[in-house]
Amino acid sequence: MTVLIKRYANRKLYNTDTSRYITLKGIGELIERGEEVRVIDNETGEDITSVALSQILVDNERNQRAVPRTLLSDLIQKSGDALYGAIKRSVGETPEGGIGEKIQKNVRRAIRTREEEAQRWRDAIDGARSEWDEMVHGAVERVFKALDLPRRSDIEALNDNLERVAQALERLDGEREVAEPTLHEPPRRAAAAEE
């Protein structure tokens, strides 16, 4: 079973199995005992296990519990193949087709499985994010409807109507200006007829 460790904003690490705070050294000891450890950021839920393990390696280096530099270099350069190389060196050279090849296949399969699992989690999170967006949008719509607040589309429709009214008023104003000189003409004609 995986031991879940939560890292809080104050950078403290909390072991959820024991309900106690734990140090990086304590996490290292769990790993040395063969425990599987997963470290997550409590605020974001992001898996930060690799960051924590890197910090443990740095601390071990500082405390003279040195990890061979060749192993660290190989890990950075070759990823899973470096892990196989380290196991191979610790077990000793084995003939092709023997236990070494089986170990290599198992290590690669384990790495591939983890990568596939990580991708499934990313896909699930992306799906949940779109569902969350739809749920929030629906909730906002219900609040606007319950409070009888106008939505953007309502305001845009109102602006369109106001624009049409303004154009109609301009047309009427223009027609009135054209009509005004004719209203004044009949009295002039009447005056001209009297002369």
C-alpha positions in Angstrom: 0.0 0.0 0.0 1.3 3.5 -0.9 2.0 5.9 2.0 0.4 9.2 1.2 2.4 12.3 2.2 0.9 15.8 1.9 3.0 18.9 1.6 1.3 22.0 3.0 1.9 25.6 2.1 4.2 26.0 5.0 6.4 23.2 3.4 5.6 20.8 6.2 5.1 17.2 5.2 2.3 15.2 6.7 2.1 11.4 6.8 -1.6 10.5 6.4 -1.0 6.9 7.5 0.4 7.9 10.9 -1.4 11.3 11.2 1.9 12.9 12.1 4.3 15.3 10.5 7.4 13.7 8.8 10.7 15.0 7.5 12.4 14.2 4.2 14.8 12.0 6.2 11.7 10.1 7.5 10.4 9.7 4.0 13.9 8.4 3.0 13.7 5.8 5.8 10.2 4.7 4.6 11.6 4.1 1.1 14.7 2.3 2.5 12.3 -0.1 4.4 10.6 -0.8 1.0 7.5 1.3 1.5 6.0 2.9 -1.6 5.6 6.7 -1.1 3.5 9.3 -2.9 3.9 13.0 -2.1 1.2 15.5 -3.2 0.8 19.2 -2.8 -2.1 19.7 -0.5 -3.4 22.9 -2.2 -3.2 21.8 -5.9 -3.3 18.0 -5.6 -0.2 17.8 -7.8 2.0 14.7 -7.5 5.4 16.0 -6.3 6.9 12.7 -5.4 9.8 13.1 -7.8 10.6 16.6 -6.4 10.6 15.1 -2.8 12.8 12.2 -3.8 15.3 14.6 -5.5 15.4 16.6 -2.3 16.1 13.4 -0.4 19.0 12.6 -2.7 20.4 16.0 -2.2 20.1 15.7 1.6 21.8 12.3 1.4 24.7 13.8 -0.6 25.1 16.5 2.0 25.1 14.0 4.8 27.8 11.9 3.2 25.5 9.1 2.4 26.5 9.7 -1.2 24.7 8.3 -4.1 27.2 7.3 -6.8 27.6 10.2 -9.2 27.5 7.8 -12.2 24.1 6.6 -11.1 22.8 10.2 -10.8 24.2 11.1 -14.1 22.8 8.0 -15.7 19.4 8.7 -14.2 19.3 12.2 -15.7 20.6 11.0 -19.1 18.9 7.7 -19.7 16.0 7.5 -17.3 14.7 3.9 -17.0 17.8 2.4 -18.6 19.9 3.9 -15.8 17.8 2.1 -13.2 18.3 -1.1 -15.0 22.1 -0.4 -15.2 22.2 0.2 -11.4 20.3 -3.0 -10.7 22.5 -4.9 -13.1 25.7 -3.6 -11.4 24.4 -4.5 -8.0 23.3 -8.0 -9.0 26.4 -8.5 -11.1 26.7 -9.2 -14.8 24.5 -11.9 -16.1 24.5 -13.7 -19.4 22.0 -12.4 -22.1 18.7 -14.1 -21.8 19.1 -14.6 -18.1 17.9 -12.8 -15.1 19.4 -9.5 -16.2 17.2 -9.4 -19.3 14.1 -10.3 -17.2 15.0 -7.5 -14.7 15.3 -5.0 -17.6 12.0 -6.0 -19.0 10.3 -5.7 -15.6 11.8 -2.3 -15.0 10.8 -1.0 -18.4 7.3 -2.5 -17.9 7.0 -0.8 -14.5 8.0 2.5 -15.9 5.7 2.2 -18.9 2.8 1.3 -16.5 3.5 4.4 -14.4 3.5 6.6 -17.5 0.2 5.1 -18.7 -1.3 5.6 -15.2 -0.1 9.2 -15.2 -1.7 9.8 -18.6 -5.0 8.2 -17.4 -5.0 10.6 -14.4 -4.2 13.6 -16.7 -7.1 12.6 -19.0 -9.4 12.1 -16.0 -8.5 15.5 -14.6 -9.1 17.2 -18.0 -12.5 15.5 -18.3 -13.4 16.5 -14.7 -12.3 20.1 -15.5 -14.7 20.4 -18.4 -17.5 18.9 -16.3 -16.7 21.3 -13.6 -16.8 24.3 -16.0 -20.3 23.1 -17.2 -21.5 22.7 -13.6 -20.3 26.2 -12.7 -21.8 27.8 -15.8 -25.1 26.1 -15.0 -25.0 27.3 -11.4 -24.2 30.9 -12.5 -27.1 30.8 -15.0 -29.5 29.6 -12.2 -28.3 32.4 -9.9 -28.9 35.0 -12.6 -32.3 33.6 -13.3 -33.3 33.4 -9.6 -32.1 37.0 -9.0 -33.7 38.1 -12.2 -30.4 39.6 -13.3 -29.8 40.4 -17.0 -27.3 38.2 -18.8 -24.8 39.4 -21.4 -27.2 38.3 -24.2 -30.0 40.4 -22.6 -27.8 43.5 -22.4 -26.6 43.0 -26.0 -30.3 42.6 -27.2 -31.2 45.8 -25.3 -28.2 47.7 -26.9 -29.4 46.5 -30.4 -32.9 47.8 -29.6 -31.5 51.1 -28.4 -29.4 51.4 -31.6 -32.5 50.8 -33.7 -34.5 53.5 -31.7 -31.6 55.9 -32.1 -31.5 55.4 -35.9 -35.3 55.8 -36.1 -35.1 59.0 -34.2 -32.4 60.3 -36.5 -34.5 59.5 -39.5 -37.6 61.3 -38.0 -35.4 64.3 -37.1 -34.1 64.4 -40.7 -37.7 64.1 -42.1 -38.8 66.9 -39.8 -36.0 69.3 -41.0 -37.0 68.6 -44.6 -40.7 69.2 -43.8 -40.2 72.5 -41.8 -39.5 74.8 -44.8 -42.7 73.6 -46.5 -44.7 74.5 -43.4 -43.5 78.1 -43.7 -44.2 78.5 -47.4 -48.0 78.7 -47.3 -48.1 81.8 -45.3 -45.7 83.5 -47.8 -47.9 82.5 -50.6 -50.8 83.9 -48.9 -49.0 87.1 -48.4 -47.9 87.2 -52.0 -51.5 86.6 -53.1 -52.7 89.6 -51.1 -50.2 91.9 -52.9 
